[in-house]
Amino acid sequence: MENIKRFNSFAEFYPYYLSEHSNSTCRRLHFIGTTLVIFILALTIGKGAWLWLLALPLAGYTFAWIGHFFFEKNRPATFQHPLYSLAGDFVMYRDMILGRVPF
């Protein structure tokens, strides 16, 4: 069985999360997926089209997992740390926009 890393806080997790996203194509695919998630969520709220919520996981995870399996060549952190990983997606997205994490 795979050894699962333990984290006491998101602040402790985030450097690990970034290390699992060292490939620029993987980060760009995450950025695309997160942008789609934000767009779909805004559309859902704006139009009241609640069935679009079903598209959120597909939009976010498809791009991220392609990035991990084909470019980063690792397992997504979501499998072991789903909540921290979700937060990590949005923090990395912000950090990419702010230039703290390279595209």
C-alpha positions in Angstrom: 0.0 0.0 0.0 1.2 3.5 -0.8 2.5 5.6 2.0 0.1 8.5 2.6 1.6 11.8 3.6 -0.1 13.6 6.5 -0.5 17.3 6.8 -1.7 19.3 9.8 -2.8 22.4 7.8 -3.3 23.7 4.3 -0.2 25.9 4.8 1.8 22.7 5.4 0.1 20.9 2.4 0.5 23.7 -0.3 4.3 23.4 -0.8 3.7 19.6 -1.4 0.9 20.4 -3.7 3.1 22.7 -5.8 5.8 20.1 -5.9 3.3 17.7 -7.5 2.7 20.4 -10.2 6.2 21.0 -11.4 5.3 20.4 -15.1 4.2 23.6 -16.8 1.7 21.8 -19.1 0.1 20.2 -16.1 -0.2 23.6 -14.4 -1.7 25.1 -17.6 -4.2 22.3 -17.9 -5.2 22.9 -14.2 -5.6 26.6 -15.1 -7.9 25.8 -18.0 -10.0 23.4 -15.9 -10.3 25.9 -13.0 -11.3 28.7 -15.4 -14.0 26.4 -16.8 -15.2 25.6 -13.2 -15.4 29.3 -12.4 -17.2 30.0 -15.6 -19.7 27.2 -15.2 -20.4 28.1 -11.6 -21.0 31.8 -12.6 -23.3 30.6 -15.4 -25.2 28.3 -13.1 -25.8 31.0 -10.5 -26.5 33.7 -13.1 -29.0 31.6 -15.1 -30.3 29.4 -12.3 -29.5 26.4 -14.5 -28.6 24.1 -11.6 -28.1 21.0 -13.8 -24.8 22.7 -15.0 -23.4 21.9 -11.5 -23.1 18.3 -12.8 -20.5 19.6 -15.2 -18.2 21.0 -12.5 -16.3 17.9 -11.7 -16.0 16.9 -15.3 -14.6 20.3 -16.3 -12.1 20.5 -13.4 -10.9 17.0 -13.1 -10.6 16.1 -16.9 -8.0 18.8 -17.5 -6.2 18.2 -14.2 -6.0 14.5 -14.6 -4.8 14.7 -18.1 -2.0 16.9 -16.8 -1.1 14.5 -14.1 -1.3 11.2 -16.0 0.3 12.3 -19.3 2.6 15.2 -18.4 3.4 15.2 -14.7 3.3 11.4 -14.6 2.1 11.2 -11.0 -1.2 10.5 -9.2 -3.4 13.6 -8.5 -3.2 14.7 -4.9 -7.0 14.6 -5.0 -6.9 10.8 -4.4 -5.4 11.2 -1.0 -6.2 14.8 0.1 -9.4 15.8 -1.7 -10.3 19.0 0.3 -6.7 20.3 0.5 -6.3 19.5 -3.1 -9.4 21.4 -4.1 -8.2 24.4 -2.1 -4.8 24.0 -3.7 -6.3 24.2 -7.2 -7.8 27.6 -6.4 -4.8 28.9 -4.5 -2.5 27.9 -7.4 -4.9 29.5 -9.9 -4.7 32.8 -7.9 -0.9 32.4 -7.6 -0.6 31.9 -11.4 -2.6 35.0 -12.1 -0.4 37.0 -9.6 2.8 35.6 -11.1 3.8 33.7 -8.0 3.6 30.4 -9.8 4.7 30.3 -13.4 2.4 29.3 -16.3 
